[in-house]
Amino acid sequence: MKKYLIGLVVFIASLSTVSCNSGGGGNNSVTPYPYQTSGSYNGISYSQLGNPPGFTDYPEAYFPTFTSSAAMSSKIAYGRNTQTNITNLSAYVRMGKYICSATPIYYNPKENVTFLVGAAHCFIPAKPLADTLTANDLVANNLVSVYNGVSQDTGWYESFPTTAVYLMKNYCYGATFDKPGGCPNFTAGDGVAGGQGNDLAIIQIPGKYANPESYPTVVPESEYPQELSMAPILSVGYGLNTQTPASPDSDLPRGTMFYVANYFYDKTDTNGYHYLYNSFFNSASNGYAALICGGDSGGGDLFWTGQKWILLSEHTYGPDDACGTYYNYLPNAATNVGSYYSWIESIITSASPQDWCNAAGNNCVTNYGL
């Protein structure tokens, strides 16, 4: 089975092709069915954490209505988009003709700038050097725009240029590629020997994005819900929408926010590969739900603590033939944001993020000024 990076969908024209890589699958040794509803967070059961401000019946209200059918069930592409408050928790990102998703995490009122978390592979058209990433490898800032709202069809509330994008120098370490989405490093068991993924980006935009009081926050992993506890997770993305099937896939609509509720299933940690698997499990015969499709990359998996939203992970890769469908062993993998907590905090709290990024030893590269 092959894996593929799930961003980099062409906005209007045909679906872009991204490179795939064969490799092993996920872990289905624990079956989250029937749902384990007895989990808790800081001693409070999940069912008693309450509703986020402006939301009703979270998370049950955000399960799709098609849960009786494996063909149309709990995945972003069959999710809902009627709660406009969720636009405070998500962002639509355009990189020229390609689209991805992102999550706002911090607004600096003194500098009047906003930072968002996205996926690194959305911003690298090619990588000619195996062991490092340079500023010239990143997409130019004038090609990147960030939008707030449900969709272009209903009218974006706001749009923003980007000031900078920040990536780790060891993104896709050990590998080269010559087209968007071409990094072959998915796990330690595939890709190049000794390679790394580190598929995470920080996006800086001028001004205040949506409502900062509603932003999810980035926290250390010690504040995460326990894996395998079936903690309710809200997954958001602006990728391909398969609610109205089309052939070929290039005719599928895209660029509309959808969201679903699912569960925190499992996580893995190896050098350069830190993933969470947030996959709704319909039944033992159907396996994992591939929640995400092309264009959802960088979108967030969010958990409501009872007091605030926290960003657990951002969508990275999935099975190449399971966009918005069920698959029997390989769940979608989302980069564990908490694993990069110190790196993220260093950028968003710096008085001069670009200077911090350019300083020797900080494992950072930026397209600031390019």
Secondary structure, 3 states (H helix, E strand, C coil): CEEEECCCEECCCCCCCCCEEECCCCCCCCCCCCCCCCCEECCEEHHHCCCCCCCCCCCHHHCCCCCCECCECCCHHHCECCCHHHHHHCEEEEECCEEEEEEEEEEECCCCEEEEEECHHHHCCCECCCCCCCHHHCCCHHHEEEEECCECCCCCCEEEECCEEEECCCCCCCCCECCCCCCCCCCCCCCCCCCCCCCCEEEEEECCCCCHHHCCECCCHHHCCCCCCCCEEEEEECCCCCCCCCCCHHHCCCCECEEEEEECCEEEEECCEEEEECCCECCCCCCEECCCCCCCCCCEEEEECCCCEEEEEEEEEEECCCCCCEECCCCCEEEEHHHHHHHHHHHHCCCCHHHHHHCCCCCCEECCCC
